[in-house]
Amino acid sequence: MDRIPILKLGGALIVTIQVDMQDRLAIALEEDLSAMIARTGARGVLIEISALEIVDSFIGRMLVSIAAVSRVLDAETVVAGMRPAVAITLVELGLELTGIRTALNVERGMAIIQSRIAEEGEGHGGDWDRDES
């Protein structure tokens, strides 16, 4: 089975979906992303979907599930590049992208993630790995 590549850039993971998402591929992406977040300690996940022309209810739910798993692993999910037709379909299906930030393009999506990383760095005095026991 094919896999969707996941790239690490600083404190973020970047996924560019260039193929129509089949159910098995979406499930594999969720598994791969969660493992990579845990392994790398990434603070953000950017999923670029501009190549997707259609998103069905299963794929929409998988995006929400990916965001939920990422949140539990302390990473924020941003979906970038959503086509207007995809946005309309998600609304018509009644799917709320709970826990997912959206951005018009990758540049804006990365700015959201970098802003979160910078805020957390300041809030922790730059010491993220500090043991507070």
Beta strands, then each sheet from edge to edge (+ up, - down):
strand 1: 6-9
strand 2: 12-16
strand 3: 44-48
strand 4: 76-80
strand 5: 100-103
sheet 1: 1+ 2- 3- 4- 5-
end
